[in-house]
């Protein structure tokens, strides 16, 4: 099937990914959201593809498992698959067994279907099972998106059921019940890296996005990291897979193509102004464990290595305040915004910039900008607010500036850099992209309305831009 930075099949959106690392390959099961579900040739249900490098993907195989997110585990010489269904407004966990030992042919064990107990857990939320074998206990633990049975409304939790045989399940108290969400903690995932255990889940009430908590091995109390979100609004349903050397986080960047919630502004025709859909393109981050046990996100090496063809830089100062310095450029004015125009952006690209902030309120890059610097997509760090921000062209227009209802479109926290250095790395393909800072924070985003244009640099205050590079994909005949 070839390679794509952000995977989606033709005519469909990538929904929740169920990644597994099996026998040296990443098996990527996912929920396929067809754009025209009644079209001839559509096959509903889970689909599977495989990859060794998470860049080149195999052809998809429909596996005819119906329902929502789940998990797979090998037991007693057979593969078992758990999913979830939603009949008549209710939710149940379902159980399948491989018919022939493969990952593609499954028999549904209808008698094993079960829902919430009505005692520890209330309905209807009961979905997204994740199975872990606890060898020291000789038990299978099933983590679920659930709702605790309580007297208030913020009952979203990660539920727990335990089994010896994958057929008979005992309900246990929630693994994590923060009393913070009016909906279930979706797509739970549990894994260990080094001396820490991690629980990842997604929330669609309060803030929409992915969260994680951590617990040191040998201890029992969860800790909330300084930045307990993974990416931001344009990344969802995150789950992980990996081996002893590496671990990756898989989710989706939603499109803005359907008015699913009837919330589009009638007069503002810009697609960037629209609400987010369910599903889009697959996004893969590499997980990095920081010294204090917190998790960071960085660009996977395989994707970085795609960009081996450098594009020659062209620096055109648009405003005063720029000074060439040690092969880079310094923005030297304290209380003004300084802007620089660079070369045109290709369809697919990687940008890398080393920022040395010297008091600037904001400093970063502008995508799809033209010489008048009127419109563009701004990606920048705000060191004094410890965050990475994306601001679109909508905010630059009179109509958008007056009508956009929030101060920030997309943001994610970043740690304060003691040396005031921030490495900003961006990859983009068409209207979708991801920005990374210091192998710590990631921010997925969309760019629909501005297709042409150049790269720009800007700083509101003093900053130094070093090692500015743009590269594109290596041609097939290049070694």
One Martini backbone bead per residue (centre of mass of N, CA, C, O) as a GRO file, in nm:
protein
  479
    1UNK     BB    1   0.051   0.066  -0.007
    2UNK     BB    2   0.270   0.219   0.125
    3UNK     BB    3   0.317   0.569   0.219
    4UNK     BB    4   0.213   0.758   0.514
    5UNK     BB    5   0.202   0.981   0.756
    6UNK     BB    6  -0.129   0.971   0.748
    7UNK     BB    7  -0.362   0.734   0.785
    8UNK     BB    8  -0.596   0.656   0.512
    9UNK     BB    9  -0.857   0.544   0.348
   10UNK     BB   10  -1.035   0.536   0.085
   11UNK     BB   11  -1.344   0.668   0.186
   12UNK     BB   12  -1.213   0.705   0.484
   13UNK     BB   13  -1.184   0.683   0.835
   14UNK     BB   14  -0.984   0.686   1.108
   15UNK     BB   15  -1.017   0.525   1.390
   16UNK     BB   16  -0.976   0.331   1.626
   17UNK     BB   17  -0.679   0.193   1.753
   18UNK     BB   18  -0.549  -0.156   1.767
   19UNK     BB   19  -0.244  -0.218   1.889
   20UNK     BB   20   0.004  -0.475   1.801
   21UNK     BB   21   0.288  -0.674   1.907
   22UNK     BB   22   0.375  -0.939   1.670
   23UNK     BB   23   0.637  -1.099   1.571
   24UNK     BB   24   0.781  -0.811   1.474
   25UNK     BB   25   0.488  -0.676   1.439
   26UNK     BB   26   0.249  -0.441   1.348
   27UNK     BB   27  -0.085  -0.470   1.449
   28UNK     BB   28  -0.351  -0.285   1.284
   29UNK     BB   29  -0.636  -0.220   1.426
   30UNK     BB   30  -0.957  -0.077   1.305
   31UNK     BB   31  -1.194   0.174   1.282
   32UNK     BB   32  -1.405   0.215   1.004
   33UNK     BB   33  -1.505   0.528   0.856
   34UNK     BB   34  -1.737   0.568   0.638
   35UNK     BB   35  -1.851   0.819   0.427
   36UNK     BB   36  -2.020   0.587   0.252
   37UNK     BB   37  -2.192   0.323   0.388
   38UNK     BB   38  -2.375   0.251   0.107
   39UNK     BB   39  -2.159   0.172  -0.065
   40UNK     BB   40  -2.024  -0.016  -0.286
   41UNK     BB   41  -1.797  -0.241  -0.111
   42UNK     BB   42  -1.858  -0.215   0.175
   43UNK     BB   43  -1.683  -0.298   0.488
   44UNK     BB   44  -1.761  -0.370   0.792
   45UNK     BB   45  -1.562  -0.314   1.057
   46UNK     BB   46  -1.284  -0.442   1.118
   47UNK     BB   47  -0.938  -0.367   1.047
   48UNK     BB   48  -0.622  -0.486   0.894
   49UNK     BB   49  -0.271  -0.416   0.945
   50UNK     BB   50   0.085  -0.408   0.863
   51UNK     BB   51   0.413  -0.338   1.031
   52UNK     BB   52   0.769  -0.264   1.085
   53UNK     BB   53   0.788   0.088   1.067
   54UNK     BB   54   0.524   0.280   1.045
   55UNK     BB   55   0.519   0.349   0.717
   56UNK     BB   56   0.473   0.074   0.593
   57UNK     BB   57   0.178  -0.064   0.460
   58UNK     BB   58  -0.043  -0.286   0.426
   59UNK     BB   59  -0.297  -0.433   0.330
   60UNK     BB   60  -0.614  -0.457   0.393
   61UNK     BB   61  -0.821  -0.647   0.637
   62UNK     BB   62  -1.117  -0.779   0.686
   63UNK     BB   63  -1.258  -0.932   1.002
   64UNK     BB   64  -1.570  -0.913   1.093
   65UNK     BB   65  -1.581  -0.718   1.337
   66UNK     BB   66  -1.826  -0.594   1.543
   67UNK     BB   67  -1.781  -0.270   1.664
   68UNK     BB   68  -1.579  -0.168   1.905
   69UNK     BB   69  -1.337  -0.135   2.098
   70UNK     BB   70  -1.038  -0.341   2.189
   71UNK     BB   71  -0.884  -0.677   2.212
   72UNK     BB   72  -0.593  -0.896   2.237
   73UNK     BB   73  -0.527  -1.253   2.323
   74UNK     BB   74  -0.326  -1.523   2.434
   75UNK     BB   75  -0.493  -1.852   2.494
   76UNK     BB   76  -0.467  -2.177   2.488
   77UNK     BB   77  -0.372  -2.158   2.170
   78UNK     BB   78  -0.546  -1.881   2.141
   79UNK     BB   79  -0.719  -1.627   1.998
   80UNK     BB   80  -0.850  -1.337   2.159
   81UNK     BB   81  -1.143  -1.124   2.124
   82UNK     BB   82  -1.239  -0.790   2.224
   83UNK     BB   83  -1.541  -0.603   2.233
   84UNK     BB   84  -1.826  -0.386   2.132
   85UNK     BB   85  -2.174  -0.309   2.188
   86UNK     BB   86  -2.503  -0.110   2.088
   87UNK     BB   87  -2.793  -0.203   2.188
   88UNK     BB   88  -3.049  -0.004   2.259
   89UNK     BB   89  -2.842   0.190   2.435
   90UNK     BB   90  -2.649  -0.030   2.502
   91UNK     BB   91  -2.366  -0.210   2.667
   92UNK     BB   92  -2.119  -0.459   2.545
   93UNK     BB   93  -1.919  -0.729   2.580
   94UNK     BB   94  -1.717  -0.916   2.350
   95UNK     BB   95  -1.644  -1.258   2.215
   96UNK     BB   96  -1.360  -1.400   2.044
   97UNK     BB   97  -1.237  -1.669   1.826
   98UNK     BB   98  -1.010  -1.817   1.653
   99UNK     BB   99  -1.059  -2.039   1.390
  100UNK     BB  100  -0.724  -2.072   1.261
  101UNK     BB  101  -0.494  -1.877   1.414
  102UNK     BB  102  -0.560  -1.617   1.308
  103UNK     BB  103  -0.640  -1.250   1.259
  104UNK     BB  104  -0.918  -1.287   1.047
  105UNK     BB  105  -1.082  -1.533   1.195
  106UNK     BB  106  -1.405  -1.526   1.365
  107UNK     BB  107  -1.577  -1.634   1.660
  108UNK     BB  108  -1.879  -1.586   1.814
  109UNK     BB  109  -1.948  -1.565   2.175
  110UNK     BB  110  -2.248  -1.492   2.286
  111UNK     BB  111  -2.248  -1.611   2.589
  112UNK     BB  112  -2.008  -1.387   2.680
  113UNK     BB  113  -2.186  -1.158   2.708
  114UNK     BB  114  -2.145  -0.834   2.885
  115UNK     BB  115  -2.228  -0.609   3.147
  116UNK     BB  116  -2.314  -0.423   3.382
  117UNK     BB  117  -2.406  -0.485   3.727
  118UNK     BB  118  -2.549  -0.232   3.900
  119UNK     BB  119  -2.343  -0.176   4.143
  120UNK     BB  120  -2.058  -0.065   4.068
  121UNK     BB  121  -2.202  -0.036   3.781
  122UNK     BB  122  -2.334   0.176   3.539
  123UNK     BB  123  -2.522   0.270   3.295
  124UNK     BB  124  -2.420   0.226   2.969
  125UNK     BB  125  -2.120   0.226   3.016
  126UNK     BB  126  -1.942  -0.052   2.827
  127UNK     BB  127  -1.614  -0.040   2.705
  128UNK     BB  128  -1.305  -0.089   2.574
  129UNK     BB  129  -1.136  -0.345   2.609
  130UNK     BB  130  -0.851  -0.439   2.821
  131UNK     BB  131  -0.597  -0.696   2.822
  132UNK     BB  132  -0.431  -0.844   3.112
  133UNK     BB  133  -0.172  -1.051   3.228
  134UNK     BB  134  -0.134  -1.176   3.565
  135UNK     BB  135   0.102  -1.388   3.652
  136UNK     BB  136   0.118  -1.367   3.971
  137UNK     BB  137  -0.219  -1.433   3.970
  138UNK     BB  138  -0.352  -1.586   3.734
  139UNK     BB  139  -0.479  -1.330   3.567
  140UNK     BB  140  -0.736  -1.146   3.406
  141UNK     BB  141  -0.743  -0.807   3.304
  142UNK     BB  142  -1.020  -0.579   3.264
  143UNK     BB  143  -1.035  -0.278   3.101
  144UNK     BB  144  -1.282  -0.005   3.124
  145UNK     BB  145  -1.532   0.186   3.000
  146UNK     BB  146  -1.697   0.366   3.268
  147UNK     BB  147  -1.953   0.378   3.539
  148UNK     BB  148  -2.011   0.470   3.838
  149UNK     BB  149  -2.205   0.397   4.126
  150UNK     BB  150  -2.349   0.708   4.198
  151UNK     BB  151  -2.487   1.028   4.318
  152UNK     BB  152  -2.338   1.156   4.087
  153UNK     BB  153  -2.218   1.254   3.755
  154UNK     BB  154  -1.891   1.211   3.799
  155UNK     BB  155  -1.839   0.869   3.692
  156UNK     BB  156  -1.596   0.840   3.536
  157UNK     BB  157  -1.407   0.536   3.448
  158UNK     BB  158  -1.187   0.262   3.521
  159UNK     BB  159  -1.261  -0.049   3.492
  160UNK     BB  160  -1.294  -0.390   3.653
  161UNK     BB  161  -1.213  -0.725   3.547
  162UNK     BB  162  -1.190  -1.080   3.646
  163UNK     BB  163  -1.002  -1.376   3.518
  164UNK     BB  164  -0.913  -1.725   3.439
  165UNK     BB  165  -1.073  -1.785   3.123
  166UNK     BB  166  -1.234  -1.546   2.955
  167UNK     BB  167  -1.555  -1.599   3.061
  168UNK     BB  168  -1.537  -1.538   3.371
  169UNK     BB  169  -1.649  -1.246   3.553
  170UNK     BB  170  -1.523  -1.017   3.796
  171UNK     BB  171  -1.620  -0.756   3.980
  172UNK     BB  172  -1.449  -0.450   4.034
  173UNK     BB  173  -1.308  -0.192   4.131
  174UNK     BB  174  -1.187   0.076   4.022
  175UNK     BB  175  -0.879   0.181   3.907
  176UNK     BB  176  -1.012   0.468   3.808
  177UNK     BB  177  -1.166   0.751   4.005
  178UNK     BB  178  -1.180   1.104   3.968
  179UNK     BB  179  -1.442   1.272   3.970
  180UNK     BB  180  -1.450   1.447   3.654
  181UNK     BB  181  -1.654   1.281   3.463
  182UNK     BB  182  -1.958   1.256   3.257
  183UNK     BB  183  -1.785   1.029   3.127
  184UNK     BB  184  -1.615   0.796   3.007
  185UNK     BB  185  -1.303   0.629   3.009
  186UNK     BB  186  -1.157   0.586   2.725
  187UNK     BB  187  -0.943   0.369   2.593
  188UNK     BB  188  -0.785   0.189   2.777
  189UNK     BB  189  -0.433   0.175   2.894
  190UNK     BB  190  -0.172  -0.064   2.990
  191UNK     BB  191   0.173  -0.010   3.108
  192UNK     BB  192   0.532  -0.070   3.099
  193UNK     BB  193   0.817   0.148   3.200
  194UNK     BB  194   1.031   0.032   3.375
  195UNK     BB  195   0.937   0.176   3.697
  196UNK     BB  196   0.653   0.217   3.536
  197UNK     BB  197   0.311   0.275   3.539
  198UNK     BB  198   0.041   0.308   3.291
  199UNK     BB  199  -0.256   0.518   3.231
  200UNK     BB  200  -0.460   0.538   2.948
  201UNK     BB  201  -0.702   0.793   2.836
  202UNK     BB  202  -1.023   0.913   2.724
  203UNK     BB  203  -1.191   1.239   2.694
  204UNK     BB  204  -1.532   1.408   2.629
  205UNK     BB  205  -1.526   1.557   2.897
  206UNK     BB  206  -1.437   1.874   2.974
  207UNK     BB  207  -1.186   1.750   2.808
  208UNK     BB  208  -1.067   1.683   2.484
  209UNK     BB  209  -0.878   1.380   2.526
  210UNK     BB  210  -0.562   1.271   2.652
  211UNK     BB  211  -0.465   1.067   2.928
  212UNK     BB  212  -0.238   1.031   3.220
  213UNK     BB  213  -0.101   0.800   3.454
  214UNK     BB  214   0.106   0.706   3.743
  215UNK     BB  215   0.311   0.419   3.877
  216UNK     BB  216   0.516   0.287   4.085
  217UNK     BB  217   0.677   0.020   4.129
  218UNK     BB  218   0.531  -0.114   4.434
  219UNK     BB  219   0.293   0.070   4.414
  220UNK     BB  220  -0.068   0.209   4.448
  221UNK     BB  221  -0.047   0.513   4.366
  222UNK     BB  222  -0.155   0.753   4.179
  223UNK     BB  223  -0.018   0.990   3.943
  224UNK     BB  224  -0.004   1.328   3.840
  225UNK     BB  225   0.125   1.480   3.603
  226UNK     BB  226   0.209   1.782   3.498
  227UNK     BB  227   0.142   1.655   3.204
  228UNK     BB  228  -0.161   1.462   3.147
  229UNK     BB  229  -0.144   1.521   2.844
  230UNK     BB  230  -0.183   1.391   2.500
  231UNK     BB  231  -0.171   1.633   2.340
  232UNK     BB  232  -0.481   1.733   2.188
  233UNK     BB  233  -0.779   1.789   2.027
  234UNK     BB  234  -0.633   1.654   1.749
  235UNK     BB  235  -0.634   1.387   1.951
  236UNK     BB  236  -0.748   1.038   1.968
  237UNK     BB  237  -0.772   0.726   2.105
  238UNK     BB  238  -0.527   0.634   2.272
  239UNK     BB  239  -0.278   0.378   2.199
  240UNK     BB  240  -0.047   0.109   2.265
  241UNK     BB  241   0.280  -0.010   2.133
  242UNK     BB  242   0.550  -0.263   2.180
  243UNK     BB  243   0.872  -0.306   2.307
  244UNK     BB  244   1.171  -0.308   2.484
  245UNK     BB  245   1.268  -0.041   2.295
  246UNK     BB  246   0.963   0.049   2.214
  247UNK     BB  247   0.697   0.310   2.203
  248UNK     BB  248   0.359   0.375   2.089
  249UNK     BB  249   0.116   0.627   1.983
  250UNK     BB  250  -0.228   0.581   1.890
  251UNK     BB  251  -0.430   0.787   1.670
  252UNK     BB  252  -0.658   1.065   1.581
  253UNK     BB  253  -0.718   1.309   1.329
  254UNK     BB  254  -0.966   1.510   1.277
  255UNK     BB  255  -1.194   1.613   1.078
  256UNK     BB  256  -1.383   1.886   0.869
  257UNK     BB  257  -1.672   1.761   0.693
  258UNK     BB  258  -1.903   1.729   0.915
  259UNK     BB  259  -2.222   1.830   1.058
  260UNK     BB  260  -2.285   1.648   1.325
  261UNK     BB  261  -2.381   1.900   1.544
  262UNK     BB  262  -2.488   2.174   1.422
  263UNK     BB  263  -2.220   2.407   1.458
  264UNK     BB  264  -2.195   2.566   1.219
  265UNK     BB  265  -2.135   2.853   1.074
  266UNK     BB  266  -2.321   3.012   0.834
  267UNK     BB  267  -2.125   3.257   0.730
  268UNK     BB  268  -1.867   3.091   0.785
  269UNK     BB  269  -1.695   2.911   0.527
  270UNK     BB  270  -1.467   2.809   0.674
  271UNK     BB  271  -1.317   2.507   0.753
  272UNK     BB  272  -1.145   2.593   1.008
  273UNK     BB  273  -1.430   2.663   1.171
  274UNK     BB  274  -1.501   2.387   1.223
  275UNK     BB  275  -1.590   2.098   1.342
  276UNK     BB  276  -1.526   1.792   1.467
  277UNK     BB  277  -1.484   1.472   1.394
  278UNK     BB  278  -1.508   1.128   1.356
  279UNK     BB  279  -1.226   1.084   1.259
  280UNK     BB  280  -0.937   1.027   1.016
  281UNK     BB  281  -0.609   1.028   1.085
  282UNK     BB  282  -0.325   0.872   1.155
  283UNK     BB  283  -0.136   0.892   1.462
  284UNK     BB  284   0.223   0.873   1.549
  285UNK     BB  285   0.390   0.836   1.851
  286UNK     BB  286   0.671   0.861   2.046
  287UNK     BB  287   0.778   0.740   2.343
  288UNK     BB  288   0.907   0.918   2.635
  289UNK     BB  289   1.112   0.882   2.915
  290UNK     BB  290   1.146   1.065   3.182
  291UNK     BB  291   1.323   1.099   3.473
  292UNK     BB  292   1.030   1.129   3.644
  293UNK     BB  293   0.822   0.937   3.454
  294UNK     BB  294   0.733   1.092   3.244
  295UNK     BB  295   0.582   1.169   2.932
  296UNK     BB  296   0.687   1.181   2.598
  297UNK     BB  297   0.684   1.331   2.263
  298UNK     BB  298   0.784   1.202   1.938
  299UNK     BB  299   0.926   1.153   1.644
  300UNK     BB  300   0.950   0.905   1.452
  301UNK     BB  301   1.221   0.787   1.294
  302UNK     BB  302   1.093   0.682   1.027
  303UNK     BB  303   0.969   0.960   0.951
  304UNK     BB  304   1.222   1.133   0.953
  305UNK     BB  305   1.376   0.958   0.725
  306UNK     BB  306   1.204   1.057   0.478
  307UNK     BB  307   1.367   1.346   0.509
  308UNK     BB  308   1.640   1.375   0.266
  309UNK     BB  309   1.551   1.649   0.113
  310UNK     BB  310   1.676   1.942   0.086
  311UNK     BB  311   1.585   2.289   0.121
  312UNK     BB  312   1.663   2.584   0.026
  313UNK     BB  313   1.724   2.867   0.178
  314UNK     BB  314   1.514   3.175   0.222
  315UNK     BB  315   1.581   3.506   0.339
  316UNK     BB  316   1.308   3.753   0.410
  317UNK     BB  317   1.276   4.039   0.541
  318UNK     BB  318   0.982   4.224   0.652
  319UNK     BB  319   1.119   4.339   0.902
  320UNK     BB  320   1.258   4.476   1.140
  321UNK     BB  321   1.517   4.318   1.368
  322UNK     BB  322   1.730   4.167   1.200
  323UNK     BB  323   2.015   3.940   1.274
  324UNK     BB  324   2.290   3.802   1.178
  325UNK     BB  325   2.385   3.480   1.351
  326UNK     BB  326   2.565   3.209   1.335
  327UNK     BB  327   2.372   3.114   1.079
  328UNK     BB  328   2.145   3.292   1.185
  329UNK     BB  329   1.865   3.459   1.354
  330UNK     BB  330   1.796   3.773   1.514
  331UNK     BB  331   1.558   3.902   1.732
  332UNK     BB  332   1.609   4.241   1.876
  333UNK     BB  333   1.330   4.327   1.955
  334UNK     BB  334   1.132   4.372   2.239
  335UNK     BB  335   0.824   4.524   2.136
  336UNK     BB  336   0.819   4.347   1.864
  337UNK     BB  337   0.727   4.214   1.562
  338UNK     BB  338   0.908   3.968   1.379
  339UNK     BB  339   0.948   3.903   1.019
  340UNK     BB  340   0.992   3.605   0.804
  341UNK     BB  341   1.059   3.500   0.478
  342UNK     BB  342   1.042   3.203   0.292
  343UNK     BB  343   1.004   2.932   0.136
  344UNK     BB  344   0.826   2.716  -0.022
  345UNK     BB  345   0.589   2.478   0.025
  346UNK     BB  346   0.534   2.163   0.015
  347UNK     BB  347   0.325   1.896   0.052
  348UNK     BB  348   0.575   1.755   0.199
  349UNK     BB  349   0.716   1.808   0.536
  350UNK     BB  350   1.011   1.923   0.721
  351UNK     BB  351   1.068   2.106   1.028
  352UNK     BB  352   1.357   2.276   1.179
  353UNK     BB  353   1.402   2.446   1.504
  354UNK     BB  354   1.616   2.660   1.691
  355UNK     BB  355   1.532   2.809   2.002
  356UNK     BB  356   1.631   3.128   2.154
  357UNK     BB  357   1.499   3.269   2.425
  358UNK     BB  358   1.503   3.648   2.504
  359UNK     BB  359   1.187   3.738   2.607
  360UNK     BB  360   0.980   3.630   2.439
  361UNK     BB  361   0.642   3.569   2.412
  362UNK     BB  362   0.680   3.478   2.102
  363UNK     BB  363   0.793   3.180   1.905
  364UNK     BB  364   0.818   3.085   1.544
  365UNK     BB  365   0.598   2.970   1.294
  366UNK     BB  366   0.478   2.995   0.948
  367UNK     BB  367   0.216   2.867   0.754
  368UNK     BB  368   0.106   2.963   0.457
  369UNK     BB  369   0.259   3.227   0.371
  370UNK     BB  370   0.282   3.561   0.261
  371UNK     BB  371   0.439   3.859   0.201
  372UNK     BB  372   0.210   4.022   0.370
  373UNK     BB  373   0.134   3.850   0.635
  374UNK     BB  374  -0.185   3.802   0.679
  375UNK     BB  375  -0.170   3.483   0.649
  376UNK     BB  376  -0.177   3.184   0.867
  377UNK     BB  377   0.004   2.927   1.049
  378UNK     BB  378   0.067   2.926   1.391
  379UNK     BB  379   0.374   2.809   1.556
  380UNK     BB  380   0.433   2.834   1.918
  381UNK     BB  381   0.602   2.958   2.185
  382UNK     BB  382   0.524   3.019   2.549
  383UNK     BB  383   0.729   3.044   2.807
  384UNK     BB  384   0.548   3.198   3.029
  385UNK     BB  385   0.312   2.960   2.970
  386UNK     BB  386   0.403   2.677   2.897
  387UNK     BB  387   0.350   2.664   2.560
  388UNK     BB  388   0.192   2.528   2.273
  389UNK     BB  389   0.076   2.695   1.970
  390UNK     BB  390  -0.223   2.727   1.762
  391UNK     BB  391  -0.282   2.966   1.488
  392UNK     BB  392  -0.497   3.086   1.269
  393UNK     BB  393  -0.618   3.295   1.018
  394UNK     BB  394  -0.889   3.371   1.146
  395UNK     BB  395  -0.764   3.575   1.362
  396UNK     BB  396  -0.665   3.789   1.128
  397UNK     BB  397  -0.949   3.861   1.085
  398UNK     BB  398  -1.218   4.048   1.147
  399UNK     BB  399  -1.432   3.826   1.171
  400UNK     BB  400  -1.268   3.621   1.342
  401UNK     BB  401  -1.182   3.812   1.574
  402UNK     BB  402  -1.489   3.857   1.666
  403UNK     BB  403  -1.611   3.541   1.658
  404UNK     BB  404  -1.409   3.390   1.801
  405UNK     BB  405  -1.467   3.233   2.126
  406UNK     BB  406  -1.146   3.198   2.171
  407UNK     BB  407  -0.815   3.242   2.257
  408UNK     BB  408  -0.759   2.932   2.183
  409UNK     BB  409  -0.729   2.665   1.969
  410UNK     BB  410  -0.433   2.533   2.032
  411UNK     BB  411  -0.284   2.339   2.309
  412UNK     BB  412   0.029   2.263   2.494
  413UNK     BB  413   0.230   2.171   2.725
  414UNK     BB  414   0.551   2.293   2.847
  415UNK     BB  415   0.851   2.292   2.960
  416UNK     BB  416   1.078   2.460   3.117
  417UNK     BB  417   1.366   2.599   2.981
  418UNK     BB  418   1.659   2.667   3.133
  419UNK     BB  419   1.808   2.754   2.844
  420UNK     BB  420   1.579   2.861   2.639
  421UNK     BB  421   1.539   2.596   2.463
  422UNK     BB  422   1.371   2.513   2.144
  423UNK     BB  423   1.264   2.229   1.969
  424UNK     BB  424   1.117   2.255   1.650
  425UNK     BB  425   0.897   2.004   1.503
  426UNK     BB  426   0.764   1.947   1.165
  427UNK     BB  427   0.489   1.774   1.013
  428UNK     BB  428   0.346   1.750   0.671
  429UNK     BB  429   0.024   1.668   0.488
  430UNK     BB  430  -0.134   1.887   0.360
  431UNK     BB  431  -0.388   1.939   0.617
  432UNK     BB  432  -0.172   1.782   0.801
  433UNK     BB  433  -0.024   1.796   1.143
  434UNK     BB  434   0.286   1.802   1.352
  435UNK     BB  435   0.414   1.916   1.665
  436UNK     BB  436   0.738   1.947   1.828
  437UNK     BB  437   0.890   1.962   2.170
  438UNK     BB  438   1.169   1.843   2.316
  439UNK     BB  439   1.069   1.550   2.334
  440UNK     BB  440   0.760   1.610   2.484
  441UNK     BB  441   0.566   1.765   2.281
  442UNK     BB  442   0.239   1.757   2.115
  443UNK     BB  443   0.071   1.894   1.802
  444UNK     BB  444  -0.217   1.862   1.645
  445UNK     BB  445  -0.336   1.955   1.305
  446UNK     BB  446  -0.509   2.187   1.081
  447UNK     BB  447  -0.518   2.289   0.707
  448UNK     BB  448  -0.755   2.397   0.478
  449UNK     BB  449  -0.761   2.703   0.334
  450UNK     BB  450  -0.442   2.699   0.310
  451UNK     BB  451  -0.226   2.580   0.045
  452UNK     BB  452  -0.033   2.787  -0.002
  453UNK     BB  453   0.293   2.901   0.040
  454UNK     BB  454   0.507   2.977   0.310
  455UNK     BB  455   0.762   3.015   0.516
  456UNK     BB  456   0.783   3.144   0.855
  457UNK     BB  457   0.908   3.388   1.085
  458UNK     BB  458   0.863   3.467   1.445
  459UNK     BB  459   0.884   3.749   1.693
  460UNK     BB  460   0.779   3.857   2.021
  461UNK     BB  461   1.070   3.963   2.049
  462UNK     BB  462   1.348   3.800   2.175
  463UNK     BB  463   1.530   3.587   1.935
  464UNK     BB  464   1.681   3.276   1.820
  465UNK     BB  465   1.749   3.133   1.495
  466UNK     BB  466   1.842   2.795   1.449
  467UNK     BB  467   1.870   2.546   1.239
  468UNK     BB  468   1.709   2.597   0.969
  469UNK     BB  469   1.492   2.344   0.826
  470UNK     BB  470   1.403   2.194   0.505
  471UNK     BB  471   1.222   1.897   0.405
  472UNK     BB  472   1.180   1.619   0.190
  473UNK     BB  473   1.111   1.358   0.020
  474UNK     BB  474   1.258   1.094  -0.090
  475UNK     BB  475   1.340   0.965  -0.367
  476UNK     BB  476   1.329   0.648  -0.497
  477UNK     BB  477   1.630   0.689  -0.652
  478UNK     BB  478   1.742   0.746  -0.377
  479UNK     BB  479   2.011   0.668  -0.132
   0.00000   0.00000   0.00000
